């Protein structure tokens, strides 16, 4: 049970060999063909099995059951994606160590399709190599400041505000837990950017924080659904899921929220 829900997917991996570190004293290289594979249908792979298990929202539980069946490493074709899943933390450590000097970002098809369709150039996560390092160094000066009393104070305010909201539920199931956690992540970022004055302005920017958190949540919700219906097909057929995704990304980019914060 130690590896429960602890998986990593490699999307459209071009690697032909995989290091297995189940026992570091006896590490060996295995070929891709040696990895156990989940049998599926042509073109769609095991997509219908995923849908029957609850779709993208239950994907982590579905993959956990597959690990119980096939072990710590297995292959499974999810529509157009030939994925390799691993659950051993040591395998993950070795995998990331092989990235080299700069991280390699594996981006969802929908995000790249949006950029190509609307000509967007977006952020560090879409950069690689020296370009990524150039702009990461700029961000480091802002985001990796030495922690001081003001930063710690602003973090505590964010946490205490959330806990106070949760206490109002009087022990009942939290109805908006996922939304609250998205909001928490955005609030932490803002608290770090503006430091000790966060408490003075948190009420003024509360609506903007909520709006941005909702947009980000919607982007990820749509992204998960694209594991069932590929983004390119959704766009071609003009499905609602593509329109919802575009609207969410548009709103997150066009928001003047960060300008208000700064």
N, C-alpha and C positions, 0 to 999 in steps of 0.2 A: 504493500500500500504506500510505500515511501514515494513512489513516482506518480501517484494519482494526480491527474489533471496537469501533468508537467510535460508538455509536448511542444515540439517546434516543427513547423512545416517549411519545406523548401519548395518554392513555387517555380515550376518550369526549370528545374535544376539542370545545368549542362554538365555538371560533374559526373564522371563515369566511375569514380572510386570514392569509397567512404571509409573513414577510420573508425574502427570499433574499439572503445576504451572500457568495455565491461570489466576488464582486468588490466590495469596499467602495466603490470609486470609481464603481460603476455599480449601486448598490443599487436594487432595484425590488420592488414588492409584487405577489405573484401570488395568484390566487384558489385556493381549495381544489380546484376542478374542474380546474385546470391541472396539479395534481400527478399524476404517473404512478401508476396503481393496479394492484395485482396482482389479476387476476380469480380469483374463487372461486365456490363454490356458495351458493345461498340459505341463510340462517340460519347455517350452520356456517362460511361463508367458506372460508379456506384451511386449516382445522384438520387435514384429512387429510394435507396436504402437510407440515405441521409434525410430525405423528406419524411419517410416513415418514422424516423427516430425523432422528429421534431424540427427539422430544418437547421438553418444556421445558428439559431439561438441555443440549440442543444449540441452543437458541434463538438464542444469540449468533452461532453459526456460520451458522445458517440466514439470519439477517438480514444478515450480511455478504455472503452470496452474492446476496441480493436487491439490495443496494446495488450490487454489480458489474453486475447486470442492468439496474436502473432508475435508477441515479444516486444522488446524495447525499440526495435527498428522495423518498419514495414513500409511498403509502397501502396498507394491507392490513387486511382485516377478519378478526380473530381471534375467531371465535364471535360474541358480542354486542358486541365491542369494535371500533370503527372507529378504527384507530391510524394515526398519522403518524410515520414514522421519519426521523430526520435523522442525518447522519454528519459534517457540516462543523462543526468546533469554533467557527467564527465564528458560524454559525447558532445554536448552543447558547448562546453568550455573549449574543447579542441576545435570544434567547428568555427567558433568565433575567432579563435587564435589564428586560423588560417586565412582570415580576411586580408591580412597584410597591414600596411601602414595606415590605411584609411578604411572606414567601414563601408560595406557594400549594402546598399538599401534595396530591399525587395518590395516593390510597390504594387499595390492592387491595380489591376487592369483599368478599373473605372477611373481612378485618379489620373492615370496617364492619358486615358482617352479624353477626359475633360480638358486637360492641358492642351492636347493636340487640337481639339475641336474649337476651343475658345482662345487659343494663343496665350495661355497663362504661363508665366515663369514664377514658380512658387517655392521659396524657402529652402532651408538646409536639407530637409529630408529628401528633396528631389535632386540634390547635388551629390557628386561623387568625386573621389580623387583630390587633386590639388585645389580645384574650385571649392569643394566642400571645406577643406582645411583653411583656406583663405578667409572665408566668411565665418567659420567656426571660431577662429581666433578673435574676430571682432566681437562675437557674442560672448566669448569667454570673459572678456573684460567687464561685461555687464552682469552676466548670470553667475559667474564664479567669484563674486566679491567675497572678501573675508566676512564671515558672519559676525555680527555685533549685536548688542542688546536690542537695537531697533528692529532688526530683522526677526530675531527670536520673538519679540513682542508682537509683531504683525502676524507671524505664523500662529501664535497662540490665540490671537483674536479670531482668525479664520476657523480654527478648530473649535473654539468655545462657541462661536455663533452657530456652527452646525450642530454641536451637541445640544445646545439650548433648543434648537428646532426639533431635534429628535425626541427630547424629553417631553415635548408637548403631545407626543403620540401615546403617552401613558402606558407604555409596555406593549402596545399593539404592533402588528406588522407594519413596517414603514412602507407607505404606498408608492413613494417616488425615490426609492433607494438609488437606482441607477442614475437618475437625473441629478440627485444630490451629489453623487460622486464625481460626475462630470463637472458640476458647478464647483466642487471642492478643488479640482485640479486647476481650473481657470483662476479661481480665487488665490490659490497659492502663487501662481505665476505673477498675478497683479501685485500681491503683497510683497513679493520679492523685488519687483521693479520699482515700487514707490516707497518701500521701507517703512520708516517710523510714522509717516503721515497717513498710512492706510486707514487707521481708525477714523480720521477726520473726514475722509471722502468715501468710505465704503457705502454709505446710504445713497450718495449721489450717483454712484456707478453701478448700483445693485441691479437695475433693470438691464443695463448693458451686459453685465456678467451673465445674467440669466439667459439673455438672447443668444449670446455667443456660445454658451454651454449647450443650449438646445440645438443650435446649428451643428455643432461638432458631434453631438449625440446622433443627430439625424444622418449625418454623413457616414458614421460608422454603422448605423443600422442598415442603411441602404447598401453599404459595401458588403456586409454579411449576406444580404439577399442575392447579391451578384454571384455568390458561389453556386447558387441554384440556376439562375438565368444569367449567362454571361453579359457583361456590360455592352459589348458590341451588338449583340442580338437585341438587347433591350432598347438601345438607341435606334437601331435599324427599324424595329417594329413600333417605335414611338410609344413604348410602354410607360405606364405611370411611374414605375420605380425609377426609370431614368430621369423623368421630369422632376421627381421629388429630390433625387440626388443633385441634379444641377441647381435647383433652387436653394438647397441647403448650402452647397459650396459657394454659390453666388452671394448669399447672405453673409456667410462667414468672412468672405474676402472684402465685400463692399462695406461692411460695418465700420463705422468711425470709432469703434470702441477703443482701440489702442491709442488713437489720437486724443480721446477724452482722458485716458489714463495718464498720458505723458504731459 
